[in-house]
Amino acid sequence: MACISALPACQHDGPPTAARAAAAPNAAEPVDKAAPSVAPAAATAILAATVATTAPAASSAAAATPAAPSSPAKPLTSVLVLGDSLTDEKVGGGGFVKILRERCAKITFDNRAKGGFMVNQIKKRLETEVLPEGSRYSHAIVFGGVNDLYSDQTANRTLPRIEADLTRIYADLKARGTEVIAITVTPWGGFKRWFTPERGQNTLTLNAWIQAQAADGTLGAALDAYPLLSCGDSERLCPELAAPHKDGLHFGKLGHQKLAQALLAGPFQNCPR
């Protein structure tokens, strides 16, 4: 399956527990983050390709290998969008969704992203609000995880728990005939209050795991947005792509344009226009 190189999440003021100094903020607050402390070589290896394929792996230690872009196996007709503040158009995110909607005019996009959501909250919204409405989506974009990564201490969002929740999301959608396009966590090393080297490494590990799900056929495609939105310092968003945001986690108009371009060159390249 295809993995594409490209995208981010929402922003919190701080953790709700006494361990504020060392812990990450609670994802129930409206904040998003997305990129770990990574070795520059890891990002560079994927940056050149818009789509990357990964060898299947049962654990978080999967590694990505560049490959050519590919389109989903089934026709695009209606797309469900799940995510956090990076995707939530109601709080200023989701610029890439808007571009896809404009470029793929014959496709229906249903954006159910919510600012501040962790992956377990995305899963709950899917199970309680979306799935009961019926199987009406040909595809789904799933873009989340950064809020979980910095909530490892405040909400016990460990890598196994994040992966388990994403696995459930992917399986629930696939069981209903919906092909999933996943986007990896984007760089968030500039989010200094909550970013740590350990969380940075966890970001890379989670992103590799997501790409491995595309390689083994669980996903229709996986877009690796981490290297796409970084330059120079692989852990941080390119300043010009982040502007006007300065929190180190959210990206602006140019960042959303770059993410949309990667999606249009990959899984949405044959979308009806």
KAPEDA-V56401 format. One record per pair of residues at least 6 apart in sequence whose C-alpha atoms are under 6 Angstrom apart, sorted by the first residue. I is the first residue (numbers start at 1). GAP is how many residues later the second one is. D is the distance in whole Angstrom. If there is no record, write none. Layout:
i:I gap:GAP d:D
i:I gap:GAP d:D
This chain:
i:1 gap:213 d:5
i:1 gap:214 d:5
i:1 gap:216 d:6
i:1 gap:220 d:6
i:2 gap:51 d:5
i:2 gap:212 d:6
i:2 gap:219 d:5
i:3 gap:48 d:5
i:3 gap:49 d:4
i:3 gap:50 d:5
i:3 gap:208 d:6
i:3 gap:218 d:5
i:3 gap:219 d:4
i:3 gap:220 d:5
i:4 gap:46 d:5
i:4 gap:47 d:3
i:4 gap:48 d:5
i:4 gap:218 d:5
i:4 gap:219 d:3
i:4 gap:220 d:5
i:5 gap:45 d:4
i:5 gap:46 d:5
i:5 gap:218 d:5
i:5 gap:219 d:4
i:5 gap:220 d:5
i:5 gap:223 d:6
i:6 gap:217 d:5
i:6 gap:218 d:5
i:6 gap:219 d:3
i:6 gap:222 d:5
i:6 gap:253 d:5
i:7 gap:179 d:5
i:7 gap:218 d:4
i:7 gap:252 d:6
i:8 gap:26 d:5
i:8 gap:78 d:5
i:8 gap:177 d:6
i:8 gap:178 d:4
i:9 gap:23 d:4
i:9 gap:24 d:5
i:9 gap:25 d:6
i:9 gap:75 d:5
i:9 gap:76 d:5
i:9 gap:77 d:4
i:10 gap:20 d:6
i:10 gap:21 d:3
i:10 gap:22 d:2
i:10 gap:23 d:6
i:10 gap:74 d:6
i:10 gap:75 d:4
i:10 gap:76 d:6
i:10 gap:105 d:5
i:10 gap:106 d:5
i:11 gap:19 d:5
i:11 gap:20 d:2
i:11 gap:21 d:4
i:12 gap:13 d:6
i:12 gap:17 d:5
i:12 gap:18 d:6
i:12 gap:19 d:4
i:14 gap:11 d:4
i:15 gap:9 d:6
i:15 gap:10 d:4
i:15 gap:11 d:5
i:23 gap:130 d:5
i:23 gap:131 d:6
i:24 gap:126 d:4
i:24 gap:127 d:4
i:24 gap:130 d:6
i:24 gap:170 d:6
i:25 gap:126 d:6
i:26 gap:125 d:6
i:27 gap:89 d:5
i:27 gap:90 d:6
i:27 gap:91 d:6
i:27 gap:120 d:5
i:28 gap:88 d:5
i:29 gap:87 d:5
i:30 gap:85 d:5
i:30 gap:86 d:4
i:31 gap:85 d:5
i:32 gap:53 d:6
i:32 gap:84 d:6
i:32 gap:115 d:5
i:33 gap:113 d:4
i:33 gap:114 d:6
i:33 gap:155 d:6
i:33 gap:216 d:5
i:34 gap:112 d:4
i:34 gap:151 d:5
i:34 gap:152 d:4
i:34 gap:153 d:5
i:34 gap:154 d:5
i:35 gap:150 d:6
i:35 gap:151 d:5
i:35 gap:152 d:3
i:35 gap:153 d:4
i:35 gap:168 d:6
i:36 gap:163 d:6
i:36 gap:164 d:3
i:36 gap:165 d:5
i:36 gap:167 d:4
i:36 gap:168 d:6
i:36 gap:199 d:6
i:37 gap:160 d:5
i:37 gap:163 d:3
i:37 gap:164 d:5
i:37 gap:198 d:5
i:38 gap:162 d:6
i:38 gap:163 d:6
i:38 gap:197 d:6
i:40 gap:194 d:5
i:43 gap:184 d:5
i:46 gap:20 d:6
i:47 gap:180 d:5
i:47 gap:181 d:6
i:49 gap:17 d:6
i:51 gap:16 d:6
i:51 gap:17 d:6
i:51 gap:18 d:5
i:52 gap:13 d:6
i:52 gap:14 d:4
i:52 gap:15 d:5
i:53 gap:12 d:5
i:53 gap:13 d:6
i:53 gap:14 d:5
i:53 gap:162 d:6
i:54 gap:10 d:4
i:54 gap:11 d:5
i:54 gap:157 d:6
i:54 gap:158 d:5
i:54 gap:161 d:5
i:55 gap:157 d:6
i:55 gap:160 d:6
i:56 gap:156 d:5
i:56 gap:159 d:5
i:56 gap:160 d:5
i:57 gap:155 d:6
i:60 gap:145 d:6
i:60 gap:149 d:5
i:61 gap:144 d:6
i:62 gap:146 d:5
i:62 gap:147 d:5
i:63 gap:145 d:5
i:69 gap:197 d:5
i:70 gap:196 d:5
i:70 gap:197 d:6
i:71 gap:195 d:6
i:71 gap:196 d:4
i:72 gap:148 d:6
i:72 gap:195 d:5
i:77 gap:30 d:5
i:77 gap:61 d:6
i:78 gap:29 d:5
i:78 gap:30 d:5
i:78 gap:31 d:6
i:78 gap:59 d:5
i:78 gap:60 d:5
i:79 gap:30 d:5
i:79 gap:58 d:6
i:79 gap:60 d:5
i:79 gap:61 d:5
i:80 gap:30 d:5
i:80 gap:60 d:4
i:81 gap:29 d:6
i:81 gap:30 d:5
i:81 gap:31 d:6
i:81 gap:59 d:6
i:81 gap:60 d:5
i:82 gap:30 d:5
i:82 gap:31 d:5
i:82 gap:60 d:5
i:83 gap:30 d:4
i:83 gap:60 d:5
i:83 gap:61 d:5
i:84 gap:29 d:5
i:84 gap:30 d:5
i:84 gap:31 d:4
i:84 gap:32 d:6
i:84 gap:33 d:5
i:85 gap:8 d:6
i:85 gap:29 d:6
i:85 gap:30 d:4
i:85 gap:31 d:6
i:86 gap:7 d:5
i:86 gap:8 d:6
i:87 gap:6 d:5
i:87 gap:7 d:4
i:87 gap:26 d:6
i:88 gap:6 d:5
i:88 gap:25 d:5
i:88 gap:26 d:5
i:88 gap:27 d:6
i:95 gap:161 d:5
i:96 gap:160 d:5
i:96 gap:164 d:5
i:104 gap:167 d:6
i:104 gap:168 d:6
i:104 gap:169 d:5
i:105 gap:168 d:5
i:106 gap:166 d:6
i:106 gap:167 d:6
i:118 gap:29 d:5
i:118 gap:30 d:5
i:119 gap:26 d:6
i:120 gap:45 d:6
i:123 gap:46 d:6
i:135 gap:41 d:6
i:137 gap:41 d:6
i:138 gap:40 d:5
i:139 gap:39 d:5
i:139 gap:40 d:5
i:139 gap:41 d:6
i:140 gap:40 d:5
i:140 gap:41 d:6
i:141 gap:40 d:5
i:141 gap:41 d:6
i:142 gap:40 d:5
i:143 gap:39 d:6
i:143 gap:40 d:5
i:148 gap:9 d:5
i:151 gap:6 d:6
i:152 gap:6 d:6
i:179 gap:41 d:6
i:180 gap:39 d:5
i:180 gap:40 d:5
i:181 gap:39 d:6
i:181 gap:40 d:5
i:181 gap:41 d:6
i:182 gap:40 d:5
i:183 gap:39 d:6
i:183 gap:40 d:5
i:184 gap:23 d:5
i:184 gap:40 d:5
i:184 gap:41 d:6
i:186 gap:39 d:6
i:186 gap:40 d:4
i:187 gap:39 d:5
i:187 gap:48 d:5
i:187 gap:49 d:5
i:187 gap:50 d:5
i:188 gap:48 d:6
i:188 gap:60 d:5
i:188 gap:61 d:5
i:189 gap:6 d:6
i:189 gap:46 d:5
i:189 gap:47 d:5
i:190 gap:46 d:6
i:190 gap:58 d:4
i:191 gap:56 d:6
i:191 gap:57 d:4
i:191 gap:58 d:6
i:211 gap:11 d:6
i:213 gap:6 d:6
i:214 gap:7 d:5
i:214 gap:8 d:6
i:229 gap:8 d:6
i:230 gap:6 d:6
i:230 gap:7 d:5
i:230 gap:8 d:5
i:231 gap:7 d:5
i:241 gap:10 d:6
i:241 gap:11 d:6
i:241 gap:13 d:5
i:241 gap:14 d:4
i:242 gap:9 d:4
i:242 gap:10 d:5
i:243 gap:9 d:5
i:244 gap:8 d:6
